[in-house]
């Protein structure tokens, strides 16, 4: 854990005690003049470890909120699927069992918002700059607006990083995937991606992946280096190919009814804390994944494979059909807008 992350974790692990509800006065939170009552509690559930970009950002958000409200708002962070697994957390949010979650973008598809699977398309982004032209622009705002239809409110996009492929055999050319059973998140795009490579997709919760890999239920998976390390996949995967073929990011969402019932002053503080936590999350995403990859190398249990430009282009060509097949689900106009924002040159190609 880096010194900065160690400081964040330590600063947010202080024991909580009951305090008075607070109100915003002259721009500063002060204890409310009304009778002492319990603080507002936000249960923030997610499925990865604290020692990941999302985990660290959640703890940073907790720290900011509790400091700025003088603990009038308490953020209780539950990492590593302590409360809910992947498929459960959004339902729990809609039911009000938790108030905030940060699911991967692929998780919004099963709610009927297939447009979010745009981010699952392979080789869509060339890096973080092209990605942010989508998340921070009109496409990102359009996607956030769709969450209203399912009783949710989107607060921010958080980066994690770009995914690598791992397996119990080397993955160098597309033909190497043939016949492998590969774990994916629940996403029609990711399902199609694996099938395009000749693999058999198997959707399962992140918390179940280690056991599935260890037992041979699945042969491999795709994930960012920070999850590969913290979920100890390196113990049960002999090979990791640095493919950077797809993006893994999150959308921080709250229960809309809960949010609307909060005092406006509280919402203002939460909004500002979320902006700061988002900058923090996005700033550390690449460095944390780079550090995790270094740790995996040092463990010496997984062979790291780097693709040549020609090999990467072969992967890209094998997966190009996935883009063409998902214009309808993602939305042709939205996809065109994303291509235009990215500046990938795909806009004109797809019109022909």
C-alpha positions as CSV (number, residue, x, y, z in Angstrom):
1,X,0.0,0.0,0.0
2,X,1.4,3.4,-0.9
3,X,2.0,6.0,1.9
4,X,-0.9,8.1,0.6
5,X,-3.3,5.2,0.6
6,X,-2.1,4.2,4.1
7,X,-2.9,7.7,5.3
8,X,-6.3,7.5,3.7
9,X,-7.2,4.2,5.3
10,X,-5.9,5.3,8.7
11,X,-7.8,8.5,8.5
12,X,-11.1,6.8,7.7
13,X,-10.8,4.0,10.2
14,X,-11.5,6.1,13.2
15,X,-14.3,4.7,15.4
16,X,-17.6,6.5,14.9
17,X,-19.7,7.9,17.7
18,X,-23.2,9.4,17.6
19,X,-23.3,13.1,17.0
20,X,-26.0,15.8,16.3
21,X,-27.5,16.3,12.9
22,X,-25.8,19.2,11.2
23,X,-26.9,22.1,9.1
24,X,-25.1,24.3,6.6
25,X,-24.7,27.9,7.8
26,X,-22.7,30.6,6.0
27,X,-21.0,27.9,4.0
28,X,-19.8,25.9,7.0
29,X,-21.5,22.9,8.7
30,X,-22.4,23.6,12.3
31,X,-24.4,21.4,14.8
32,X,-28.1,22.0,14.3
33,X,-29.9,24.0,16.9
34,X,-32.7,21.4,17.0
35,X,-32.6,18.5,19.4
36,X,-29.7,16.1,19.1
37,X,-30.5,13.3,16.7
38,X,-28.7,10.5,15.1
39,X,-26.4,11.4,12.2
40,X,-27.4,10.7,8.6
41,X,-25.9,7.3,7.6
42,X,-24.9,6.4,4.1
43,X,-24.1,2.7,3.6
44,X,-21.7,2.5,0.7
45,X,-21.3,-1.1,-0.6
46,X,-18.9,-2.3,-3.2
47,X,-17.2,-5.6,-4.3
48,X,-13.5,-4.9,-4.5
49,X,-10.7,-4.6,-1.9
50,X,-9.8,-1.3,-0.1
51,X,-6.4,-1.6,-1.8
52,X,-7.8,-0.8,-5.2
53,X,-8.6,2.6,-6.9
54,X,-12.3,2.2,-6.1
55,X,-11.7,1.0,-2.6
56,X,-9.3,3.9,-1.8
57,X,-11.7,6.4,-3.4
58,X,-14.6,5.2,-1.3
59,X,-12.6,5.6,1.8
60,X,-11.4,9.1,0.7
61,X,-15.0,10.1,0.1
62,X,-15.9,8.8,3.6
63,X,-13.2,10.9,5.1
64,X,-14.1,14.1,3.3
65,X,-17.8,13.8,4.1
66,X,-17.3,13.1,7.8
67,X,-14.8,15.9,8.2
68,X,-16.8,18.4,6.3
69,X,-20.0,17.6,8.2
70,X,-18.3,17.2,11.6
71,X,-19.6,13.6,11.5
72,X,-23.1,14.7,11.0
73,X,-23.1,12.4,8.0
74,X,-21.5,9.0,8.4
75,X,-20.4,7.0,5.4
76,X,-20.1,3.3,6.3
77,X,-18.0,1.6,3.6
78,X,-18.5,-2.2,3.0
79,X,-15.8,-3.5,0.6
80,X,-15.1,-7.0,-0.9
81,X,-18.8,-8.0,-1.2
82,X,-19.2,-7.9,2.6
83,X,-22.9,-7.0,2.1
84,X,-23.8,-7.9,-1.5
85,X,-22.3,-9.6,-4.5
86,X,-22.2,-8.0,-8.0
87,X,-25.7,-8.9,-9.1
88,X,-27.3,-8.1,-5.7
89,X,-26.0,-4.6,-4.9
90,X,-28.0,-2.7,-7.4
91,X,-31.2,-4.4,-6.3
92,X,-30.3,-3.6,-2.7
93,X,-29.8,0.0,-3.7
94,X,-33.2,0.2,-5.4
95,X,-34.8,-1.3,-2.3
96,X,-33.1,1.1,0.0
97,X,-31.0,-1.5,1.9
98,X,-27.9,0.6,1.0
99,X,-27.8,4.2,-0.1
100,X,-24.7,4.2,-2.4
101,X,-22.9,1.7,-4.6
102,X,-20.3,2.0,-7.4
103,X,-20.9,-0.9,-9.8
104,X,-18.9,-1.5,-12.9
105,X,-20.5,0.0,-15.9
106,X,-21.3,-3.4,-17.3
107,X,-23.8,-3.9,-14.4
108,X,-26.2,-1.3,-15.7
109,X,-27.1,-3.4,-18.8
110,X,-29.2,-6.0,-16.9
111,X,-31.3,-3.1,-15.5
112,X,-32.4,-2.3,-19.0
113,X,-29.9,0.4,-19.7
114,X,-27.9,-1.3,-22.4
115,X,-26.3,1.9,-23.5
116,X,-23.8,1.6,-20.6
117,X,-22.4,-1.5,-22.3
118,X,-20.7,1.0,-24.6
119,X,-17.8,0.9,-22.2
120,X,-17.4,-2.8,-22.6
121,X,-16.6,-2.6,-26.3
122,X,-13.1,-4.0,-27.0
123,X,-10.4,-1.6,-28.1
124,X,-12.7,1.4,-28.0
125,X,-10.4,3.7,-26.1
126,X,-6.8,4.5,-26.8
127,X,-6.2,5.7,-23.2
128,X,-7.6,7.8,-20.4
129,X,-7.7,11.0,-22.4
130,X,-10.0,9.5,-25.0
131,X,-12.1,7.9,-22.3
132,X,-12.6,11.1,-20.4
133,X,-13.8,12.8,-23.6
134,X,-16.7,10.4,-23.4
135,X,-17.4,10.3,-19.6
136,X,-17.0,14.1,-19.1
137,X,-18.9,15.1,-22.2
138,X,-22.4,14.9,-23.6
139,X,-22.3,11.1,-23.9
140,X,-21.6,10.7,-20.2
141,X,-24.3,13.2,-19.3
142,X,-26.8,11.4,-21.5
143,X,-26.0,8.1,-19.8
144,X,-26.4,9.5,-16.4
145,X,-29.8,10.8,-17.3
146,X,-31.0,7.3,-18.1
147,X,-30.5,6.2,-14.5
148,X,-33.5,8.3,-13.5
149,X,-35.7,5.7,-15.2
150,X,-34.7,3.0,-12.7
151,X,-34.9,5.2,-9.5
152,X,-31.2,5.9,-9.3
153,X,-29.1,9.1,-9.5
154,X,-25.6,9.0,-11.0
155,X,-23.1,11.1,-9.2
156,X,-19.8,10.3,-10.9
157,X,-17.8,8.1,-13.2
158,X,-14.7,6.6,-11.5
159,X,-11.8,5.1,-13.4
160,X,-10.1,1.9,-12.6
161,X,-8.1,1.0,-15.6
162,X,-7.6,-1.2,-18.7
163,X,-8.1,-4.9,-18.5
164,X,-5.7,-7.7,-19.2
165,X,-6.4,-11.3,-20.1
166,X,-5.3,-14.2,-17.9
167,X,-5.5,-17.9,-18.3
168,X,-4.0,-21.3,-17.4
169,X,-2.2,-21.2,-20.8
170,X,-0.5,-18.4,-22.8
171,X,-2.8,-16.1,-24.7
172,X,-0.8,-14.5,-27.6
173,X,-2.9,-14.9,-30.7
174,X,-6.7,-15.0,-30.9
175,X,-6.6,-18.8,-31.7
176,X,-5.2,-19.3,-28.2
177,X,-8.6,-18.6,-26.7
178,X,-10.4,-21.4,-28.6
179,X,-12.3,-23.7,-26.2
180,X,-11.3,-21.9,-23.0
181,X,-14.0,-21.1,-20.4
182,X,-13.5,-17.5,-19.5
183,X,-15.1,-15.7,-16.6
184,X,-16.8,-12.4,-17.5
185,X,-19.0,-9.8,-15.8
186,X,-22.7,-10.1,-16.8
187,X,-22.7,-8.2,-20.1
188,X,-23.9,-9.1,-23.5
189,X,-21.0,-7.2,-25.0
190,X,-18.4,-9.2,-23.0
191,X,-20.2,-12.4,-23.8
192,X,-19.9,-11.6,-27.5
193,X,-16.3,-10.6,-27.1
194,X,-15.3,-14.0,-25.7
195,X,-17.3,-15.8,-28.3
196,X,-15.6,-13.8,-31.1
197,X,-12.3,-15.1,-29.7
198,X,-13.6,-18.7,-29.7
199,X,-13.9,-18.9,-25.9
200,X,-16.9,-19.9,-23.8
201,X,-18.0,-17.0,-21.5
202,X,-19.1,-17.7,-18.0
203,X,-20.7,-14.8,-16.0
204,X,-20.1,-14.8,-12.3
205,X,-19.6,-12.5,-9.3
206,X,-16.1,-11.3,-8.6
207,X,-16.2,-12.9,-5.1
208,X,-16.6,-16.3,-6.8
209,X,-13.8,-16.0,-9.3
210,X,-10.8,-17.1,-7.2
211,X,-12.5,-20.4,-6.3
212,X,-13.6,-20.9,-9.9
213,X,-10.1,-20.4,-11.2
214,X,-8.5,-22.6,-8.5
215,X,-10.9,-25.5,-9.2
216,X,-10.7,-25.2,-13.0
217,X,-14.4,-24.3,-13.3
218,X,-13.1,-21.5,-15.6
219,X,-9.7,-21.4,-17.3
220,X,-9.2,-17.7,-17.2
221,X,-10.7,-14.2,-16.9
222,X,-10.2,-10.5,-17.7
223,X,-9.5,-7.8,-15.2
224,X,-7.3,-4.9,-14.2
225,X,-4.0,-5.5,-12.5
226,X,-5.2,-4.1,-9.1
227,X,-8.1,-6.7,-9.0
228,X,-5.8,-9.4,-10.3
229,X,-3.5,-8.7,-7.3
230,X,-6.0,-8.0,-4.5
231,X,-8.2,-10.9,-5.4
232,X,-5.1,-13.1,-5.4
233,X,-5.8,-14.4,-9.0
234,X,-2.0,-14.5,-9.5
235,X,-2.0,-17.6,-7.2
236,X,-4.2,-19.5,-9.6
237,X,-3.4,-18.1,-13.1
238,X,-0.2,-19.0,-14.7
239,X,-0.2,-16.4,-17.5
240,X,-1.3,-12.8,-17.8
241,X,-1.3,-11.0,-21.2
242,X,-1.0,-7.2,-21.1
243,X,-3.7,-6.7,-23.7
244,X,-5.3,-3.4,-22.5
245,X,-8.2,-4.5,-24.6
246,X,-11.1,-3.1,-22.6
247,X,-11.9,-0.6,-19.9
248,X,-13.1,-1.2,-16.4
249,X,-14.8,1.8,-14.7
250,X,-17.5,2.5,-12.3
251,X,-20.5,4.7,-11.9
252,X,-21.2,6.0,-8.4
253,X,-25.0,5.9,-7.9
254,X,-27.4,6.6,-5.0
255,X,-31.0,5.7,-4.3
256,X,-32.9,8.7,-5.8
257,X,-35.6,8.7,-3.1
258,X,-32.9,8.8,-0.3
259,X,-31.1,11.6,-2.1
260,X,-34.2,13.7,-2.6
261,X,-35.1,13.5,1.1
262,X,-31.7,14.9,2.2
263,X,-31.5,18.5,3.1
264,X,-30.2,20.6,0.3
265,X,-27.2,21.7,2.4
266,X,-26.2,18.0,2.9
267,X,-26.5,17.3,-0.8
268,X,-24.2,20.2,-1.6
269,X,-21.5,18.9,0.7
270,X,-21.9,15.4,-0.7
271,X,-21.6,16.7,-4.3
272,X,-18.4,18.6,-3.5
273,X,-16.9,15.6,-1.7
274,X,-17.8,13.4,-4.6
275,X,-16.1,15.7,-7.1
276,X,-12.9,15.6,-5.0
277,X,-13.1,11.9,-4.5
278,X,-13.6,11.5,-8.3
279,X,-10.4,13.5,-9.0
280,X,-8.6,11.4,-6.5
281,X,-9.9,8.1,-8.0
282,X,-9.0,9.1,-11.5
283,X,-5.5,10.4,-10.5
284,X,-4.5,7.2,-8.8
285,X,-6.0,4.7,-11.3
286,X,-3.0,4.2,-13.6
287,X,-0.4,4.4,-10.9
288,X,-2.2,1.9,-8.7
289,X,-2.5,-0.6,-11.5
290,X,1.1,-0.2,-12.5
291,X,2.1,-0.8,-8.9
292,X,-0.1,-3.9,-8.7
293,X,1.4,-5.3,-11.9
294,X,4.9,-4.8,-10.4
295,X,3.7,-6.7,-7.3
296,X,2.5,-9.6,-9.5
297,X,5.8,-9.7,-11.3
298,X,7.6,-9.9,-7.9
299,X,5.4,-12.7,-6.7
300,X,6.8,-14.8,-9.6
301,X,3.8,-17.1,-9.9
302,X,2.4,-15.6,-13.1
303,X,4.2,-15.2,-16.4
304,X,3.6,-11.8,-17.9
305,X,3.2,-11.7,-21.7
306,X,3.6,-8.5,-23.7
307,X,2.0,-8.3,-27.2
308,X,3.8,-7.0,-30.2
309,X,2.0,-4.3,-32.3
310,X,1.2,-6.9,-34.9
311,X,-0.2,-9.3,-32.3
312,X,-2.3,-6.5,-30.8
313,X,-3.7,-5.6,-34.2
314,X,-4.7,-9.3,-34.7
315,X,-6.7,-9.1,-31.5
316,X,-8.3,-5.9,-32.6
317,X,-9.2,-7.4,-35.9
318,X,-10.7,-10.5,-34.3
319,X,-12.9,-8.4,-32.1
320,X,-14.0,-5.7,-34.6
321,X,-17.3,-7.6,-35.2
322,X,-18.4,-6.9,-31.6
323,X,-18.7,-3.2,-32.4
324,X,-20.8,-3.9,-35.5
325,X,-23.0,-6.4,-33.7
326,X,-23.9,-4.0,-30.8
327,X,-25.0,-0.9,-32.6
328,X,-28.6,-1.6,-31.9
329,X,-28.2,-2.4,-28.2
330,X,-25.9,0.4,-27.4
331,X,-27.6,2.8,-29.8
332,X,-26.2,3.7,-33.1
333,X,-26.4,7.5,-32.5
334,X,-24.8,7.2,-29.0
335,X,-22.1,5.0,-30.5
336,X,-21.4,7.5,-33.3
337,X,-21.3,10.3,-30.7
338,X,-18.8,8.3,-28.6
339,X,-16.6,7.6,-31.7
340,X,-16.7,11.3,-32.5
341,X,-15.7,12.3,-29.0
342,X,-12.9,9.7,-29.0
343,X,-11.7,10.9,-32.4
344,X,-11.0,7.3,-33.4
345,X,-11.9,7.7,-37.0
346,X,-14.6,5.0,-36.6
347,X,-17.5,7.4,-37.3
348,X,-17.1,7.5,-41.0
349,X,-16.2,3.8,-41.2
350,X,-19.4,2.7,-39.5
351,X,-21.6,4.8,-41.8
352,X,-20.5,2.9,-44.9
